[in-house]
Amino acid sequence: MKKISSKDWLIVAALAALIVFLSMGAGKGKGKNVPVDDRHKPLYEAIKSGRTQAETELVCATCHGPSSLPLPKDHPPKEQCLICHVLGDYSYQESDRGAQK
């Protein structure tokens, strides 16, 4: 059996450090789910109509801007909403929506 050299140990240590570094951020940074309500209906309709993610995120900016519902100071770039915020299931019926108001 061949002895492990110091160069090999250095590579193993670097990989272990990389794994630890990457795992420290795992699960962080996920935002709240996009609410399934009438206020967010245009967003869900944009996705349903086949708009791209970038086009759909422009819908978010119509309400979540500096003048109406500003984002927190430490919020990531506002053009990337759907990377962190997960869409819910907006397939409930019109009659259900009236009950949820």
BABA-78619 format. One line per 8 residues: number of its first residue (from 1); their letters; for each residue x, y, z of C-alpha. Coordinates in pm, 1 decimal, always signed. Layout:
# residues N
NUM> A> X:Y:Z  ... .
***
This chain:
# residues 101
1> MKKISSKD> +0.0:+0.0:+0.0  +122.8:+342.7:-94.3  +183.6:+604.3:+174.6  -23.1:+923.3:+151.4  +201.5:+1219.5:+77.3  +178.8:+1561.3:+238.3  +52.4:+1699.6:-94.6  -238.9:+1453.2:-80.4 .
9> WLIVAALA> -316.9:+1556.5:+278.3  -316.6:+1920.3:+169.2  -574.2:+1844.8:-101.7  -790.8:+1651.3:+146.8  -770.0:+1940.5:+396.3  -862.5:+2193.8:+125.2  -1164.3:+1986.5:+19.3  -1275.6:+1946.4:+380.0 .
17> ALIVFLSM> -1247.2:+2324.1:+431.4  -1449.7:+2384.3:+115.6  -1722.5:+2143.4:+228.3  -1742.3:+2311.3:+570.3  -1754.9:+2658.1:+410.7  -2033.7:+2561.4:+170.6  -2237.6:+2380.3:+433.7  -2231.5:+2684.2:+665.3 .
25> GAGKGKGK> -2450.3:+2872.4:+417.3  -2680.2:+2584.2:+333.8  -3041.3:+2664.0:+411.7  -2976.2:+3030.7:+480.8  -3112.1:+3309.4:+270.2  -3444.2:+3155.5:+180.4  -3715.9:+3413.0:+198.2  -4078.0:+3373.7:+290.0 .
33> NVPVDDRH> -4305.9:+3196.1:+46.7  -4504.8:+3422.2:-183.5  -4849.5:+3453.2:-26.9  -5138.3:+3292.6:-213.3  -5377.7:+3585.2:-206.1  -5545.4:+3834.9:-434.5  -5266.7:+4088.7:-383.9  -5018.6:+3846.0:-542.3 .
41> KPLYEAIK> -5259.3:+3720.8:-809.8  -5083.7:+3916.5:-1091.7  -4760.0:+3736.9:-1008.8  -4921.2:+3394.5:-1030.2  -5102.7:+3491.6:-1350.1  -4773.4:+3604.2:-1504.2  -4619.3:+3263.6:-1434.9  -4930.3:+3082.4:-1556.3 .
49> SGRTQAET> -4931.9:+3280.7:-1882.0  -4578.5:+3163.7:-1957.0  -4374.5:+3471.3:-1871.2  -4010.2:+3412.4:-1789.0  -3881.4:+3441.5:-1434.2  -3722.0:+3778.7:-1514.5  -4045.3:+3912.3:-1662.9  -4244.4:+3786.2:-1366.1 .
57> ELVCATCH> -4010.5:+3950.7:-1116.7  -4094.4:+4286.7:-1275.1  -4446.3:+4233.6:-1138.6  -4298.6:+4220.1:-786.2  -4134.7:+4559.5:-835.9  -4470.8:+4725.1:-900.0  -4558.0:+4693.8:-529.0  -4225.9:+4625.1:-359.5 .
65> GPSSLPLP> -4056.1:+4950.7:-447.7  -3907.3:+5239.2:-253.0  -4237.5:+5428.0:-240.3  -4487.2:+5155.5:-146.2  -4361.4:+4840.7:+29.0  -3985.8:+4897.4:+57.9  -3756.0:+4601.0:+103.1  -3533.2:+4574.6:+412.4 .
73> KDHPPKEQ> -3192.8:+4743.5:+384.6  -3008.5:+4409.0:+389.7  -3231.7:+4257.2:+118.9  -3049.5:+4106.7:-184.1  -3104.0:+4258.3:-529.7  -3475.8:+4304.6:-588.9  -3452.9:+4175.8:-944.9  -3405.3:+3818.4:-821.2 .
81> CLICHVLG> -3721.0:+3761.1:-616.3  -3803.0:+3407.4:-726.5  -3459.6:+3271.2:-640.0  -3544.2:+3290.7:-268.9  -3921.5:+3333.0:-256.5  -4112.5:+3017.3:-347.4  -4450.1:+3035.2:-519.3  -4743.4:+2856.0:-360.7 .
89> DYSYQESD> -5026.4:+2671.7:-533.1  -5260.2:+2930.4:-682.8  -5499.7:+2678.9:-831.9  -5785.1:+2721.5:-585.6  -6125.8:+2819.5:-722.9  -6289.4:+3163.5:-735.7  -6535.3:+3056.5:-464.0  -6245.4:+2962.4:-234.4 .
97> RGAQK> -6077.3:+3299.2:-287.9  -6384.1:+3484.0:-163.0  -6375.3:+3286.4:+161.3  -6007.8:+3370.7:+220.4  -6040.4:+3750.6:+199.8 .
***
